[in-house]
Amino acid sequence: MTNATDTLLSLELPGVPKLRSGKVRELFDLGDRYLMVASDRISAFDVIMPNGIPRKGEVLTQISHFWFEKFSTLVPNHLLVGANDPLPPQLQPFAAQIACRSMIVKKAQPLAVECIVRGYLAGSGWKEYQKSRTVCGQLLPAGLQESSELPEPIFTPSTKAETGHDENIPFAEAQKILGADLANQARDLSLKIYREARAYARQRGIIIADTKFEFGVFEGKLILIDEVLTPDSSRFWPADQYAPGKSQPSYDKQFVRDYLETLDWDKTPPGPRLPEEVVAKTTAKYLEAYERLTGRTL
C-alpha cells in the first residue's frame, strides 16, 4: 500500500512469493536468491507506528549498498546486484515501487546471534554501566559519563528476538551458540568493520556510536548480510554537536521517540499516529545522514 505521501507501508508482488514481513523489510523468494525490500515503516519501543517515514526505505537501502561496496574487499557480502544495476525482467513491472529500496541477495543462513559493537557509552550500555560499571558483563574504567567514548570498541553480542527486545549475552554464550570458530570470526570482523566505518564517518561529520551487524553463512563461508551501518542499525551522532555527559542528538528516529515520550501512551500496540511535523523532520534526518556519508543526493 502506498498512500498519498508516497510512503510504502506494505508490499505484495503478484507472482513473487513473500516469505515474511519484518519490522521494516519484506523478504521475497526469487528461487535461487532473495529479494529484500525496505519499507517506510518505523518502529519505536518495539511497536510499529501506523504511518511511516517517506523515503526511509530508500535511505536504508542506499546506505547499505554504499557500505557493502566500500567494504567489499574487507568482507564478502550477500549482494548479487549493484545499486545501479537494472532489475531482472520478472521484477520490472514493480520497478516504480521497489527500484531504490530493494536488494537482490544470496540465500545465506543467518547467524542466530546479533553482532553489536559499541564505541561509546549509550542506551542500555549506559544504564548497565551506572549499576555495575560493566557493559554486557565487560568491566569498564570508572568515571565514564553518558556518551563517553570507550577506550576501545567492545563486542557485545545479543540473541535475536522475533518480537520484543533482543537479550544481551556474554561472548562465551555466543561461542556456545555459534561454535567458537564462527563466533571469533564474527567478533573480529565486526570490530574491524566498525573501526574502518567509524574513521570514515568521522571525516564526514558523523560519529558512529554503536552498530549492529548481521552475518550469515553461504557456501561454508561467513558473509555480511541484511543492512549495514544505517541510522536504523546504528547510533549516528552529529560530530559538531558531540558533548559527553548527556544523550546526543542523532540521525535516526529521535524525533519520533521524543514525540512519543510526551504522550500518555503505554508503549504497547497499537502505536499512535505521528504528526506531519515529526514525520517531515525524521525524513530530513535520514536524508541528511545519507548525503553526509555518501556525498551524494538521493
C-alpha positions in Angstrom: 0.0 0.0 0.0 1.3 3.4 -1.0 -0.5 6.4 0.5 -0.8 10.0 -0.7 2.6 10.9 0.5 4.2 8.0 -1.4 5.1 6.1 1.8 5.5 2.4 1.3 4.0 0.7 4.3 3.3 -2.8 2.9 4.0 -4.6 -0.3 2.7 -7.5 -2.3 4.3 -8.5 -5.6 1.8 -10.7 -7.6 3.6 -13.9 -8.7 6.5 -13.4 -6.3 6.2 -15.4 -3.1 6.6 -13.3 0.1 8.4 -15.2 2.8 8.0 -12.8 5.7 7.5 -9.2 6.8 9.8 -7.8 9.5 9.6 -4.6 11.3 10.9 -2.8 8.2 11.8 -5.3 5.5 9.8 -7.5 3.2 11.5 -10.7 2.1 10.5 -12.4 -1.2 11.7 -15.7 -2.8 13.1 -15.4 -6.3 14.1 -19.1 -6.4 17.9 -19.1 -6.2 18.0 -15.8 -4.5 16.1 -13.4 -2.2 14.6 -10.0 -2.8 14.7 -7.7 0.2 12.6 -4.6 0.1 12.9 -1.9 2.8 9.5 -0.3 3.5 9.0 3.1 5.1 7.6 1.6 8.3 9.1 2.9 11.5 9.0 1.3 15.0 9.7 2.8 18.3 9.8 0.9 21.7 9.3 -2.2 19.5 5.9 -1.0 18.2 5.3 -0.3 14.5 3.7 3.1 14.0 0.6 3.3 11.9 2.1 5.9 9.5 5.6 5.7 8.1 8.5 8.0 7.2 8.6 8.8 3.4 11.8 7.7 1.7 13.2 5.9 4.8 13.4 2.6 3.0 15.3 4.2 0.1 17.8 5.7 2.6 18.3 2.4 4.4 18.9 0.5 1.2 21.2 3.0 -0.5 23.3 3.5 2.6 23.6 -0.3 2.9 24.6 -0.5 -0.8 27.2 2.2 -0.2 28.9 0.3 2.7 28.6 -3.1 1.1 30.5 -1.7 -1.9 33.0 0.2 0.3 33.9 -2.8 2.4 33.7 -5.5 -0.4 37.4 -6.2 -0.2 37.3 -6.3 3.7 34.5 -8.8 4.0 32.3 -10.7 1.4 28.7 -9.8 1.4 25.3 -11.1 0.2 24.7 -8.6 -2.7 24.1 -10.1 -6.1 23.0 -6.9 -7.9 24.6 -3.5 -7.6 22.7 -0.3 -6.6 22.6 1.0 -10.2 22.1 -2.3 -12.0 18.7 -2.9 -13.7 16.1 -5.1 -12.0 15.7 -8.6 -13.5 12.8 -9.0 -16.0 10.4 -10.6 -13.5 10.7 -7.5 -11.2 10.5 -4.9 -14.0 6.7 -4.5 -13.6 7.3 -3.4 -10.0 10.2 -1.1 -10.7 8.3 2.1 -9.6 7.6 0.6 -6.2 10.9 -1.1 -5.4 13.7 0.3 -7.6 15.6 2.3 -4.9 14.6 0.3 -1.9 15.5 -3.3 -2.9 18.4 -5.6 -2.7 18.8 -8.9 -4.6 20.9 -11.2 -2.3 22.3 -14.6 -1.8 20.4 -17.2 0.2 22.7 -17.2 3.3 21.8 -18.9 6.6 21.7 -16.0 9.2 23.7 -16.5 12.4 21.5 -16.9 15.5 23.3 -14.0 17.2 23.3 -10.3 16.6 26.8 -8.8 16.3 26.8 -5.5 18.2 29.8 -3.2 18.5 29.8 -0.3 20.9 32.3 2.6 20.7 30.5 4.9 23.0 28.5 4.6 26.2 24.8 5.0 25.4 21.4 3.4 25.6 21.2 0.1 27.5 25.0 0.1 27.9 24.9 3.4 29.8 22.1 2.0 32.1 24.1 -1.1 32.9 27.4 0.9 33.5 25.7 3.1 36.0 24.6 0.0 38.0 27.7 -2.2 37.8 30.5 -0.4 35.8 30.0 -3.1 33.1 28.5 -3.3 29.6 27.2 -6.8 28.8 29.4 -8.1 31.6 32.6 -6.4 30.4 34.2 -4.3 33.1 34.9 -0.7 32.0 37.0 2.1 33.6 35.4 4.1 36.4 34.4 7.7 35.8 32.8 7.4 32.4 29.9 9.6 31.6 26.8 9.1 29.4 28.0 9.2 25.7 31.7 8.9 26.7 33.9 7.3 24.1 35.1 3.9 25.3 38.9 3.3 25.5 38.4 0.6 22.8 35.3 -0.6 20.9 33.7 -3.6 22.5 31.8 -6.5 21.0 28.5 -7.2 22.8 26.5 -10.0 21.1 22.8 -10.5 21.7 20.2 -13.1 21.0 17.6 -12.5 18.3 14.0 -11.9 19.3 11.2 -12.3 16.7 9.2 -10.0 18.9 10.2 -7.7 21.8 13.7 -7.0 22.9 16.9 -8.8 21.9 18.8 -10.0 25.0 22.5 -9.2 25.6 24.6 -12.3 26.2 28.2 -12.8 27.2 30.7 -13.7 24.4 31.1 -17.1 25.9 27.4 -17.8 25.3 27.7 -16.6 21.7 30.6 -19.1 21.3 28.3 -21.9 22.7 25.5 -20.9 20.2 27.7 -20.5 17.1 30.7 -22.6 17.9 34.0 -20.9 19.0 35.5 -20.5 15.5 32.4 -18.8 13.9 31.9 -16.6 17.0 35.5 -15.5 16.9 35.3 -14.7 13.2 32.1 -12.7 13.6 33.6 -10.8 16.5 36.8 -9.9 14.8 35.1 -8.9 11.6 32.5 -6.8 13.4 35.3 -4.9 15.3 37.3 -4.4 12.1 34.4 -3.1 10.0 33.2 -0.8 12.8 36.7 0.7 13.2 37.0 1.4 9.5 33.5 2.8 9.2 33.8 5.0 12.3 37.1 6.6 11.0 35.4 7.2 7.6 32.2 8.6 9.1 34.1 10.9 11.5 35.7 12.6 8.4 32.1 13.2 7.1 31.0 14.8 10.4 29.2 11.7 11.8 30.1 9.8 15.0 29.0 6.1 14.8 28.4 5.5 18.5 27.4 1.8 18.1 26.1 -0.5 15.4 24.6 -3.9 14.8 25.9 -6.3 12.1 24.2 -9.4 10.7 26.3 -12.2 9.3 25.2 -15.3 7.5 26.9 -18.5 6.2 26.9 -19.0 2.5 28.7 -21.9 0.8 30.5 -22.6 4.1 31.8 -19.0 4.4 30.9 -16.1 6.7 29.4 -13.2 4.8 27.9 -9.8 5.8 24.1 -9.7 5.2 21.0 -7.6 5.8 21.5 -3.9 6.3 24.8 -2.3 7.2 25.6 0.9 9.2 22.3 2.6 8.7 20.5 5.0 11.0 18.2 2.1 11.9 21.0 -0.3 12.9 23.4 2.3 14.4 23.5 5.4 16.5 24.7 8.2 14.3 25.6 11.5 16.1 26.5 14.8 14.6 30.2 15.2 15.4 30.0 19.0 15.7 27.4 18.8 18.5 29.0 16.0 20.4 29.3 16.7 24.2 29.7 13.8 26.7 27.7 13.9 29.9 24.2 13.7 28.3 22.3 12.0 25.5 23.2 13.2 22.0 21.1 14.5 19.1 21.1 11.8 16.4 20.3 10.9 12.8 17.6 8.4 13.4 14.1 8.1 14.9 14.9 10.6 17.7 12.1 12.9 16.8 9.7 10.0 16.8 10.9 8.8 20.3 10.9 12.3 21.7 7.3 12.9 20.5 6.1 9.6 21.8 7.6 10.3 25.3 5.3 13.4 25.5 2.2 11.2 25.1 0.1 9.3 27.6 0.8 6.1 25.7 1.8 2.8 27.5 4.2 1.8 24.6 2.1 -1.2 23.6 0.4 -1.7 20.3 -1.3 0.0 18.6 1.1 2.9 18.2 -0.3 6.4 17.9 -0.3 8.2 14.5 2.7 10.5 14.1 2.1 14.2 13.3 3.2 15.5 9.9 5.9 17.8 11.5 7.5 14.8 13.3 7.4 12.8 10.1 8.9 15.6 8.0 11.8 16.2 10.5 12.6 12.5 10.6 12.6 12.1 6.8 15.0 15.1 6.7 17.4 13.5 9.2 17.5 10.2 7.3 18.2 12.0 4.0 20.9 14.2 5.7 22.6 11.0 7.1 22.7 9.6 3.5 24.1 12.8 2.0 26.7 13.3 4.6 28.0 9.7 4.5 28.0 9.2 0.7 28.5 12.8 -0.6 25.5 12.1 -2.9 21.9 13.2 -3.1 19.0 10.8 -3.3 
